[in-house]
């Protein structure tokens, strides 16, 4: 797992490290790492010497990092122009060093011309202490660079994007890549599309950092835990999951959720609902019944997609809760929880995952707001269950405050029925004995990967995403 720390946590650790480090050494270390990645970006299109780089230099240390990186690039024969957005507050030592190295300094108007002719722009406008949208003239410069298609390398984070929430409320940088120092920050996982590829430069902060604000599961975390049958296993020992989904109006929800569970586990899937005939037609290995009352024992249930929010749907959810096994509650099940306080109370403290998107979340736990990590953590504590907040950056929070974030690398999963597939995967992992936090996190990882494998650069419906689950599992397992 990789840790993610808030801006304040990082600033506190940096303050301690600065006291232990010779003056200027930490910035030079960071700037060298920044320059290394700038050279790699330049070299991708040919040799480095003779290329042109423009630095967007704001006040403070991020501007200093950019200036010192410019010094390193000048030593490799790169033409470097620094646009001073606040000349009076630019880093003095960095300015002097770049001047001695032969760098040019221009104001915003001249910098606009230089940036449009650059091979690379380095964004050193604001750092992790900055908040809010870009102001002029930085906003105008960034808009022109973006329109011209010049790649941007961000220093620590894309300027104008909130470091702790990834929120944007006006002009901001969209980077091709970001070089960050010492620790990942929430912006790097909550606004990954703004950051591009993120490179972490070690500056020695590790031993000084507290417990992380959140974590990101890596491939090895997921692949190493995925349930694999052993020589003594049979269909029952691997976990039997029940799926209560679908209706005459939404039969596809049943097929997608039941099929996803079937593909995600080597155990057994039971289905209960009016769409039983359709499920049997698509998945003959599923043991299907018309009512949850008739379903045999399971180790977990996934319930909610397409069951309706009327009395019949409420009865289905109530019966699943009464079975006293781990649950995944999605879609109409979440709407029913919002309507019925007794159902919410019955879930508190149980092994349960609820999987709302933003609008469903608002019904059961209030508006999400800009801080998705804080919202998921709050809802998990209030409801007493594990909350998976869907989105391009999926956030999973436990009632004890533990949080993971899965930043998807594409948005192909944003399609009708995709959530039904996720529900089925989570249920299969719960039945296999995963605790809810791990079931939700591992399922989110495989679900996102399956969407990429299914799409391959073009829209793919949820049924294709479902079909790609085995390939995604093989991938995370390294098979």
N, C-alpha and C positions, 0 to 999 in steps of 0.2 A: 504494500500500500504506500502511496505517496501522501504526505501531509500537505495541508493548505492552511496558511496562517493569515490572520487579519493584518491590515496595515499597521495598527497600533502594536500588535505583538512583534512584528518585524522591526518597527522603529525602536522599541524597547531593547530588543536584542542587539540591534546595530549600535545603540548608545553605549552598551557595555563593551562591545567589540572595539569601538572607536577609542575608548579609554585605554585599551590594551595595545593599540596599534600605533606605530609612528605616524605623525601627521601626513596626510595625503596618500598613505600607502593603500588604504582600503579603496579609495576612488581609482587609483591607478590599476589595482587588481581587477576591479569591475570593468574599467574602460578597456583593458587588454582583452578580456573575454568578449566584450562588445565588438571590438575591432576584428577579432578572429571570425565571428559570425558574419560581419559585414564583408570581409574578404571572401568568405565562402559564397555569399550571395553574388558578389561581383564576378567571381571566377566561374560561376555557372554559365555565364554568357561569353566567356573568353578570359584573357589574361587580366590581372588586377591592375598592373601599372598602366597609367594613362586614362583610367576610368575617372568619372566625375561623381563626387559625393557632396550633397548639401546637408548641412546640419541645421536643424531648427532648434535654436538654443533659447531656452527660457531661463528664468531666475533659478538659483539654487543648485542642488547637487545633480539633478538629472541633466541640466545643461552642462554642468562640469563633466559628467561622464561622457557626454557627446563630444565635448571639446577635446578631452584627453584621447578619446578614441580617434578623433580626427588627426591627432599627432601621430598615433600609430599608423594610420593609413597613409599619411604623408611620407613616412619612412619607407613605404612600399611603392611609392611613386604615384599615388592617387592624388588627383586634384581635389582639394577640399575647400568649400566655401561655407562659412558660418553665417547664418542669418540671425542677427541679434535682436530678439523680440523685446528684450528689456535690458539694454546695454548697461545701464547703471547698476543693475543687480546681477550681471553675468559673473560666473566664477572667475575671479581674478587670475589665479594661477593657471587655470586652463586656457584663458585668453592669451596670457603671456607665452605659454608653451606652444600653442598653435601658431601664434605670430612668428616665433623663432623658427618653427618648422616650415614656414612658407605658406601657411593657410591664408585665405582671404576673408575679410569681414565686410558684410553689407547690411543695409537696412532691409525692411520688409519689401519695399517696392522693387529694389534691385534683386532681392532674394527670390521674388516671384519668377523673374526671368531665369535666374540661375537654376531654380528647382525644376522648371519645366524642361530644361536641357540636361538634367542629371540622370545618371544611371541608377542612383540609389539616394533616397532621402532618409536621414536618421532623425527620428522624432525624440527630441530631448526637451520638450516644451514644459511638461509638468510631471511630477513623480507621484509616489503613493501618498503624499500629504495633500495633493490637489483634489478638489471636488468641483463638480459642476461642468458645464459645457465650455468649450473653447471660446475665448473672446477675440475680438479683432486686435491686431491684424492676423493672428494665428489662424482664426477660422477661415479667412479668405485664402491664405496660403495652402492650408490643408485641402480645402475644396478644389483648388486649382490642380494640386498634385494628384488628387484622386481622379479628377476628370481626365487628366492627361495619362493616367495609367502608370505613373512612376511608382515602383515598389517602395514601400516604407518599412524600415526596421525600427520598431519602437524600443525605447529605453525603459525597462522595467514594466511599463504598461502603456497601452495606447492612450495618448492624452485626450481628456474629455470623457473617459469612461471611468465610472466610480470604482475605486480599487477593491471595495468590500462587497459590492452588490452586482457589479457589471452593468449597472443601469446607465442609460444615456438620455440626457434631457435637452440635447441641442447638438451643435457641431462637435464632432469628435473624429479621431483618427481611426481608420480601419487599416491595420498593419498586415503586411505579407508575413512577417515574423516578429517575434518579441524576444528580447534577451532580458531575463530577470535575474536578480542577484540574491543569493542566500536562501530563498524560500519561495515556493509558489504562493500566490495570493488568490483570494476568491475570484477576482476578475479573470484569471487565466482559465478557470473552469466554467464560470457562469457566463462569460462572454467570449468563449473560445473563437467564435467567428470573427470577432474584432481583433483578436490577438494574432491570428495565424499560427504558424508553428512556434511553440514556446521552447526556448532554450534556457536551462537553469545553469547559472555560473556559480560555482561554490566559492564563497568568500570567507568561509569559516564560521558562519552563523549557527550551524547545526547544533552544537552542544549548548548553545545559549537560548534556544527556542523552547517555549513551553509546550504543553499538549496542543496538538493542532486544533484549529477551529473546525475542520472537516478533513475527510480523507477521500482519495480517489483510488478505486480498485484497479489493479493492473491485471494484465492478461493472466499472469501466473496465479494470482489470487483466485480468479474465476476457474481457470482450467484445472488447477490443482484440487478444487473442491467439488467439481461437477461429479454427480453420482455415477459410478461405473460398476456394473454387476461383477460379483466375484463368483468363484466356483461353487459356493454354497448357497447362492441366492436363487430365489424364484420370484414370480410376479408379485407375490404378497410381501415378501421381505423387503423389496425395493420401494414399497410405498404405493398404496392405492389412493388415487385422488378422485374426488367427486366434482363434477361440473354441473352447476345449475344455472343455465343461461338460455336465452332465446325465447321466442314466442311465435305465434302465427304472424305477427307483424315483423319480427326480427329473427327469422330462422337462421340467417347467416351467422349471427353472434354465437349460436350454439355450435355450429360447424367449426368456426374459427377457434373458439376457446377449447373445445374438446380435442380438435386436431393438434393444436399447439401442445397441449398436455401430453398427447400420445407421442409426438415427435421428440419431446424433451425428456422423456423417461423410458426406461426399459421395464417399468413395473406394469401397472394396470390402471385403466381409466374407466370410471363409471359416469354415466350421464343421466341426468334427471330433468325432464321437461317435455313440453308439448311438441318440441322439434325432434323428438327421439327418432322418428323414422328417417328424417333427413340426415341425422348424425350417423345412423347405421349405414345408410347408402354411401356416405363419404368415408366412414371409418368403421369397417366391419369388426375390427378388434375391440371397439368400445362396447361395454356392457350398458345398454340403454334401457331406461324405464320412463314411463310417462309422468311420474310424479316423484318428488323427492321423498315422499312418505314411503314409497316402495323400494327405495334404493338401499342396498346392503351397506355393510360397514366400510368406512374409508379411514385413512390416516389424515386427510385434510379435505377441505372443500374450497372451490372457487365459485363465487356466486355473484350474480348481478347483471351482467351484460344482457340487455334485451328482455329482462323478466317483467318490466313494467313497474309502475309506482302505485298501483291500485292495491286493493286488499289481497288479491291473489299473489302479487309480487311480495307484499309484506309477509304473507304466510310462508313463502319459500325461504325468505331470508331468516325469519324467526326459527324455522325448522333447522336450517343450517347452523344457526347459532346454538340451538338446543343440542346438537350432536356433540358439542364440547370437544371438538378437534380444531387444529389450526385452520384459519380461514384467510382467504383473499377476497376482499369485497370491492367491487368496481361498479362504475356506471350507475344503473338504476338502483343498485344496492346502496350506493353512497347517497343518492337522493332520498331513499327510504330512511337512512340513518339521520339525515337532516330533518325529516318530518317527525320522527318518532324517538323521543328521548329515552324511552324504555329500551329500545334496541341499542342505542349508543351506550347506555349504562351496562347492558349485558355483555358488551365487548371489552369494557375497561379491564386492563390487566391481563387480558387473554393473548394468546399467540395469534395475532391478527395483523394483516397488511391491508390498508385501504389505499386505493390508487387513483386519487382525483386529478383531473386537469384543473386549470385555474378557476373555471366557472363552477365546477363541482366543489372545489375547495372552498369557494366563497359561501356556498350554501351550508356547509357543515362546520366551517372554522373561521369565517370572515375573509375579507379581501387579502390576497397574497401580498400586494404592494411590491416595492422595489427589491426588498431583501428576501429572496426565496429561501435561503438557508434559515433565517430567523423565523419565517412563516412556517416552514415545515417543522422546525423544532418546537415552536409554540403549539401547533396543532397536535403533535404527537404527545406532548405533555398534557394538554387539555383533554384529549380523547382517551389517553392511556393505551394507545396502539401504535404500531409502526406506520408511518405515513410515507408513501411514495408520491411525491409531487411531480407529475408529468411535465415534460417540456423538452426543448432541445438540450438543456442541461437538466437531467433528472436528479432530484434531490430526495434522499431517503433518510428519514430521521426516526430514531427510537425514542420512547418516552424518557429514557435516562439521559437524553441530550446528544447521544452519539449520532453523527451525520456523515453520510458519504454523498459525493456528487459524481454523476457519470456524464461527462460532456460528449455528446454525440458529435461525430465528425461530418455528419450530413443531416439533412432534414427529410429524407425519403420516408421515414416512419410516420410522418404527419399525413396519414391517409385513413379513410374510413375503415374501421375494423381492426386497426393496428393495436388498439388498447385491449380488444378481446383476446388477441394472440398473447399479449403480455400477461394477461390474467391467467391464461392456461399454463404458461411457463412457471409463473410464481407458484401456482397450486401444486404443480408436479414437484417442485423443490421443497415446499412445505411438507408434502407427503413423504418425501425421502428423508425427512428429519432435520432440514435446515431451520435454524432460528429465523424469524421473520426478516431481520435486518439483512442477513446474508442472502436469504431467498430473493428479496426484492432487489438487492444490489447486483447479484449474479444474473438474475433474469433480465434486468435492465441492460446490462452489458451485452449479453447474447442477443437480445431483441434488437438493439441498435446495430450490431454487427450483421445480423440476418437481413435487416432492411438494406444495408449497403450491398451485401452480396446479391440480394434479389434485384436491386435497382440497376447496378452497374452503369450509373450515369443517366438512367431514364426512369420515368415513373413506373412503379410496380405496385399492384394492389396488395392488400393484406394477405390474400391467399398465396401470393408469391413469397411474401415475407415469411409466412408460415412454412412454406415448403423449404425455405433456406435455413431453417433451424438446425438440421443435422450438420450442414456445412459449417455453420457458425460454431457449433459445439466442437467439431473436429478442429477448427482453427484455434480456439482458445486452449484446447488440449494439446496442440502441437502435433496433431495426427495428419 
